[in-house]
Amino acid sequence: MNFPIFVVAIVSAVMGAAIGFLLKTFQIRQENLKLKEEGDRILANAKEEAREIVLQAKDEVLKAREEAEEEISKRRAEVSRWEDRLQRRHDQLDTRAERLEQREQSLNKRQSTLDRHANKLETMEEEAREKLVQIAKMNTDEAREYLLKEVEKEARDDMARIIRQVEAEAQEEGERRARKLVADAIQRVASEHVVEVTSSSVTLPSDDMKGRIIGRSGRNIHSFERAAGVDVIVDDTPESITISSFDPVRREVARRSMERLVLDGRIHPAHIEKIVSKEAKEVERVIREAGEEAAFEANVPGLHKEILNKLGRLKFRTSYGQNQLAHAVETAKLAAAIAAELGADVETAKAGALLHDLGKAMDHNVEGTHAQIGAEFAQRYGVNEKVVNAIASHHHEIEQESVEAVIIEAADAISGARPGARRESLEQYLKRVRALEEIANTYEGVKETYALQAGREVRIFVKPEDIDDLASIHLARDISKQIEETMQYPGQIKVTVIRETRAVEYAK
């Protein structure tokens, strides 16, 4: 009976131990799960805190960078202000140095003048001493005679000076009256076709614009004169400047360019060259249209476009005071009327009369008379032989082969016989000015040549790669000598050789 109870007790103990082990194992497993969950939660929290710390650190870095950039900008602005102040101070010091130098030069000149006067006074004092010594050795009659001679000499000198002064005043008054008489005569007999031949005036909005046109150290006006090939005269005339050139087309381009620059307001070397180039193309268009209008008005159809272009250039050309395009159209109408009355070929007469002075549009660029080169140019572009002969013979340089040629010569004479139409001095002046440019262009290395100041200056631009500084000096001397030997002119002519080097690169 006791044995089964013992077995049951043992079994119960084993089962209790097993159940306790299982319960313990289950508790340990639950605790491990809780620990794992707690570890995961702590890890997640750590990651979140780390992320927030990283974001906060980035914000602080960005803020620090912005503050640093703002500080750098402030420092740069401050440095720029200091640089501007230093530049202004440098400019002020340069200006003061120039003033001091000018004052020093003025003082040197005054000192030189004082030295000359001192030397002159010493000389006069020495002469007076010598005279006193001479007088002291003379008797009364000799001294009187000596003094009378000295007084007579001084009186003669004063009389000669007064006579020269009176002659100068008389000459000035005579020239003034002569100019007035000539002006009155020109005003009475001037033709409606007479135009300005050497200068054009450009109106300015204010006198302040003159300073902008001249530019710093004259760079704007020099750039304009070189680009346009003219001479710009800025004088005391209120709200106006003058553009001077013997070439009427070049002067018209310069006038239009200056008016456009004044209207635009942007005046600097690069813009000047751009505007001059555009206006040159615009003037070429005007020339082409003027040739077409002249042919239409004269009723001469079928002319080649190159002939029309050359004909249009006569719009800006005068000869003996006449506008050459108006003269050509007028001559064509006269020739047509005469030919119709005489029963000659009206079309040939009109064409020959319209083109008879065609060579004047190019005679300063081509060797030969204007009749000869005009005839050759017309023949090159298909004009018939009778018209070509009429052009070449209207000044009797070759024989006239048709009655139309005689009619054209008569019409030319009638058109040129109007009052004020003939002024030989102007034509000679234009030939002289052209000859100045032609002389300079014969030398090697010369790029451009412009005759300025009414023929008193020749400005020559050379190729810097062919002519160095020393050669420029020799070139100016050679050209001036050739002008002296081959030309006749009043006064003197200034020969200026300019060697300019430009470096151009493009940022890509």
Secondary structure, DSSP 4 states (H G I P E B T S, - for coil): -HHHHHHHHHHHHHHHHHHHHHHHHHHHHHHHHHHHHHHHHHHHHHHHHHHHHHHHHHHHHHHHHHHHHHHHHHHHHHHHHHHHHHHHHHHHHHHHHHHHHHHHHHHHHHHHHHHHHHHHHHHHHHHHHHHHHHHHTS-HHHHHHHHHHHHHHHHHHHHHHHHHHHHHHHHHHHHHHHHHHHHHHHHHH--TT---SSEEEEE-S-THHHHHHH-GGGHHHHHHHHHHT-EEE--SSTTEEEEE-S-HHHHHHHHHHHHHHHHH---SHHHHHHHHHHHHHHHHHHHHHHHHHHHHHHT-----HHHHHHHHHGGG-EETTEEHHHHHHHHHHHHHHHHHHHT--HHHHHHHHHHTTGGGGTTTTSSS-HHHHHHHHHHHTT--HHHHHHHHHTTSSS---SHHHHHHHHHHHHHHTSTT---HHHHHHHHHHHHHHHHHHTSTTEEEEEEEGGGTEEEEEE-TTT--HHHHHHHHHHHHHHHHHH---SS--EEEEEE---------
